[in-house]
């Protein structure tokens, strides 16, 4: 058995039922599970691993619920810099045709490193095209080496341009092959147990790239195996127009008709979800992955997160793909989410602590987990700390928790996942970050042609 002691935090944010923030706080964990939380003087004096968080804020690890790791290879490509969603996709599909298994593995680790340094301890990723022998296994194996919790979404595209879809025919798959590979992945990788490190998600890409038949079959498959469902929905005006033209309904109606509402489903973006859609999501417990940076970058709009939260929709945070954001800094995304709601709906629309709740407990709920998102007995020992001696935080020590979002977002000092220290003194403990960046940049130059 291994033990962990985190102690002396200036503030330890628990996100427990009472939302306690403990001055001088700490926690004690055994084999990756928290046993005690409270003032440091009430904790055991020693452990196998001791993290001294003096001068730092400690938070539950942040949860990222939507990403496309491979897109770190194609950030800020000039032809797509000023495009909206559909134009952006049409520009990049031919570039992504050159994706290789090595690129999937390296981009996965690069994205995870960026996420980890920004406070993320659990991430989902949505890989939906598989050229040149690429498999979701390439990403799963790469993630296992890094050590973050991972919900790997087996995406897919089956309706190419010749059949009225958006993607070129060269990047779509046969629907029988998609379903068979998804079932294989669930059998090989999915762990339904509490504290699982890797799970599989069934995730056809979007209304404009898959058939209604695949959506229905995917929902049946997922529920047969007890796994979650994920897709893109209602991202921008063109997305809405496509759904209305092709299917004669709104995106929420489309999802409900196909069996894609429920507590085992979450949708990315939902920028254009209307009042009826919000009510349907709230009634069924359907989740939303809010991607403020990508929605801003592509000019998609401001998702009505305030209205969703007020209605009872489960809302989580996400960075989205790093070719539409173009960042994987999850704490920075929380800052954007806070500010963007205020731009859209007024200065009282979102507070710092509510956004941190969305980024922790909100993500846990959307992913269907009751073991992450809070620092409390019986929860996973997943935490991050941020040093308060950063120049950007000077003058904000009277409320250091809110400062993490209102001020410039820092990188972590420490990151712990299931009791294992993955970042110490601001540096990854098990990754050669310089070598990873160099290798990633070589591959990025290659895929860009």
N, C-alpha and C positions, 0 to 999 in steps of 0.2 A: 504494500500500500504506500502511496505517496501523498504527502500533505503540502498545502500551500497556505501561506499567511500573507495577506495584504494589510498593511497597517499605516497609521499616521496620516491618512489622507486629510488635507485641509477640509474637504467636503467629500463624503461618499454618498452618491445619488443612488438610492436603492431601486426606485420604481416599484416598490412593493405595494401592497394594498393600501397602506397609509401614505404612500409617496414620501417616505422619510428621507431627509437629507441630513446626514450625521457628521457633525464637526468632529475632527479627529477620529474618523471612522475607519473600520477595517472589516475583514471577514476571514474566516478559516474554512478551508475545503479539504476534502479527502477523496482521492481518486477522481478528481474532476468535478465533484459535487459539493456545493456549499453546505456546511453544517451549522455555522454561526455567523451572525452579522451584528455589529454594534460598535460602541466606542472601543478604541484600541485596547484600553486597559482591561476590557472584559474578554478579550480574545486570548487563546493560548500564547505563551511567550515565544515558542519556537515552532518551526516546521521544516520540512525538507527544502522547500524553496520559500524565501522571504522576499517580498517586494515592499520596500519602504517608499510610500507615496507622499512623503512630506513635501509641502509646497505644490501639491497637485490636486486636481479634481479627478475622482474615480467615478466612472459610469458603467452601467451594463454595456456589453458590446453592442454596437449598432448593427442593424439588420438591413441588408440591401436586397430588395425583392424583384429587381428587373435589371438585366444587363445583357450585353452582347460582347463577351470578352474579346472575340476575334477582331472587333472593330478598333481596338487600340492600334492595330497595324495600319489603319487608314484614316488617322485623325487629320483634320483640316486639309484634305485634298482640295486643291484650288477649284476644280470645276464644280464641286458640291458645296462650297462655302456659303453661298447665298441662295440656296434652293430650299423650297418647302418640301414636305415629306415625300410626295410622289416623285418629284424631280430629283430629289436627293437619292432616293432608292434607284431610280432608273440610271443615274450616273454611276452608282457604286456597284450594282449587280455585276457588270462585266469585270470589275476589278476583283470582286470576291470570288469569281470563278477560278481564280488562280490560287485559292487557299489550299494549303497542304496540311497533312497531319502534324508536321513539325511546327507549322505556324499556329495551329490550334493549341498545341501544348505550350509553346513559348508565350503566346498572347494571353493564355489563361494565367500563367504564373506572373506575368507583368501586371495584368489587371488586378490580380489578388494582392500583389505587393502594394499597389497604389491604394486599394481599398483598405488593406490592413493598416497601413500607415495613417489613414484618415479616420480610424476608429471602428472599422467594420470587423466583426468576428464571424458572421454568417452571411453568405451570399447565395442568391440564385443566379443562374445564367441561362439565357435562351439562345441555343445554337440551332439554327433552322435551315442551314444549307451544308451539304456534305459532298463537295466535289473532290476528285483526285484521291479517293480512298479515305477521306476524313471520317472519323467516327466520334460520337460523344464520349467514348471510352478514352480518347486522347486527352480530353479536358478533365475527366474524372481522375485519371492516373496522375496528371500534372497537379491537380488540386490536393490529392492525398499527400504529395511530397511537401506541400506548403503548410497544411495543417488547419485551414479554416473549415468551418462547417459549410456544406455545399448542398444546395438543391439544384440538381442538373435537369434543366428542362429540355426534353427531346422535342425540338421544334421540327417543322416540316413545311414544305411548299409543294403543292401538287397541281395547281392550276396555272399554267404558263400563259404567255401573251397570246399564243395561237388559240387558246380556249377562253380568252377574255379576261385573264388575270393580269397582274402587273409585272411579275418577274419574267425574264426570258425563259424559254423552254429548257435551256441548257442547265438551269439550276433547280428544276423541279424533280420530284421522285414519283414513282408509282405508289399508289395508296396502299396496296397490299404489302409492299416492302416497308413502308413507313410503319404500319401497324405491327408487322412481324418484328422489326428491329426494336420498336418501343417495348414490346413484350419481352424480348430478349434482355434489354437493359434493366427492366424491372427485376427480372429473375436474377440477374448477375450483380446488380449494384444496390438495389433499394433496401434500406434498413428502416423498418417501421418502429424500431424500439426507441424508448426515451433516451435522450442524449446521443442520438444517431449523428454520425459525422457526414453521411452521404445519403441522399434520397433522390429518387427519380420523379419527375413531373411530366405529364403528358401535355404537349404544347404545340398543336398546329398553329401556324404563324399568325394569320390574319384573315379577315373576310375577303380581302382582295388577292389571296394567294392559295387558298385551299377551298375544297368543295364543301357543300353542306353535308354531303354523305360522310366525308372524312371527319367533320366536326362531330357528327352524331356517333360514329363508330369509335372515335377517340374517347368520348365521354363514357360510352359503355365499357370500353377496355379499362379506363382509369378506375371506374367504380367497381369493376370486377376484382381489381387488385388493391383497392383501398388507397390509391394515390391521388394527388392533387392535379388539377387542370389549370392551364394558364395560356393566355393569348393576348394579342393587342386588340383594343376596341376603342372606337369613337375618338381617334387621336386628333383629327383636324377636319376642316370642312369638306375636303375632297373625300376623305374616308366616309363621312356621313352620306355624301352624294352617291358614292359607289354602292353603299349598302341599300340606299333607297332605290336606285336605278335597277340593280341586279336582283334584289330580294323583296322590294316593295315594303320595306319596314324600317324602323329605326334600329340602331345597333343593339340597344337593350332588348327590343322585341326579337331581333335575330338571335341573340344569345339565349333568351328564354325559350324560344321555339326549338332550339337545338339541344336543350338540356344543359346549357352552360351558365346556369345560375345556381348558387348554393354555397354553403360554408367550405366546400372543398374546391372552390373556384376563385381565382383572382385574375383581374384584367389590368393590363398596363395602360396608362395614360388617362383614358376617360375624360379628356378635356371637354368634349362636347356632349357629355351625358346630360340629358334633359331631366326635368323634374320627375316625369314618370319613370325614367330609368333609375334615378336616384332612389325613388320609392321602392322599385322592384329589387334593387341591390340591398337596400336596408331590410326589406321583408324577408329576403332569402339568406342574408348573411354573406353575400358575395363581396369579395375584397377588391380593392383598387391599389395598384402600385403607382404612386404619384411621382412623376419625373419632371420636376420644374425646370431644370437646366435644359434638357432636350426640348421641352415644349417652348421655351423661350428662344432657343437657338434656331429652331425650325419655323418659328413664327406661328405655332399651332394655336396658342391661346393660353388662358389661365384656367386650370381645372378648378371647379367649384368645391374645393376641399372643405371650406367652412360649412357649406350646405350639406355636404355628404356626412361630415362628422355630426352635425346637429340632427340629421335624420337617423343616425345609427349605422351608417355604412362603415365596415372595417377599412381603415386607410393605413397604408404603409408608405415607406419612402424608397426611392430608387434613383440610381444615377443614370440609367439607361445606357445605351451603347456609347462607347467612347469615340464614335465618329459622328455622333449627333449631339454631343454635350459640350465639349470634347474632353471631359474630365471624369475620373472615377473617385473623386474626393467626397466621401459620403457625409462627413460633417459639414463640408462646404455646401453640399446639396441641401442639408437641413437648413442652413442659413438662407439659401435661395428660396426654399419653400416658405420659410417664415416671412421673408420680405415680399415675395410675390403675392401671397394672400392679402397682404396689406395694400399692395398696389391695386389689386382687383376689388377688394371688398372693405377697405378701411383699416385704420390703424389699430383697431381692437380685434381684427379678424383672426389673428393668430399670435400666441405668446411663445416665448422661448421654451418653456417647460412643456407645453402641449406638443410642440414640434419634436422635442426630445422623446416624448412618449410615443409619438407616431414612429420615430426612428428606432424604437426599441420594442416596446410591447405591441405596437401596431404591426411591426414586421413579423413578430412571433405569431400573432393571431392569424395574419393573412397566410403564413406558411403552414398553419395548422400545428403549432408547437406550444406546449405548455411548460417547456423546460429551459427556455431562454428569454431574454428581454428584461429580467429583473435580477437583482442581487438579494436573494432571500434563501433561507434553509430549504433544501430540496431542489434548488435550481442549479443549472450548470455554472461552473466557475469560469464564465466568459466575461471579461471586463477589460476596460481600457482606461488609461490615465493621461491627463494633459497637464503639462507643466505650466504654472502660472507666472513664471518669470520671463515670459515672452514679451518682446517690446510691444506687440500689438495688443496685449492685455493689460499694459500698464494703466493704472488709474481705474481699474474695474474690479478691484479685489473685494469691494463691498457686496458684489453679487457675481462670484466667479462662474456659477453655473450658467446664468444668462449670458455672461460675457463670451462663452464659447460660441454662441450663435450671433450675437449682436456685433461682436468684434470680428476681425479677420480670423478665419478658422485655422487653427494650428494643426500640426501633425501630432501623433501620439508620442508620449514618452515611453509607455509600456502597453503591450497588448498580451492578454492571456486568453487562451481558448482551451476549455476543458482542463484547466489547471496547468497547462503547458505555456511557458513564456515564449511568445513568438517575436515580440519586439522588446528590446531592452535598451534604455538610454537613447531611444529614437532610432535604433538600428535593428533590422531583422536579424534574428539569431541563427536561422537555418538557410538563408538565401544569400548568395553572392550577388548583391543588387547591381553592382557595376557591370559584371559579366553578363547578367540577364539583360540589362538595358542595351548593351552593345550588340548582343545576339538579336534581340528584338528589332533594333534599328536596321540591322543588315537585312532581316526578313521583310521589314516594312519597305525598304527601298526596292526589294525584289518584287513584291506584290504590286507596288505602285507602277511598275514597268519602267 
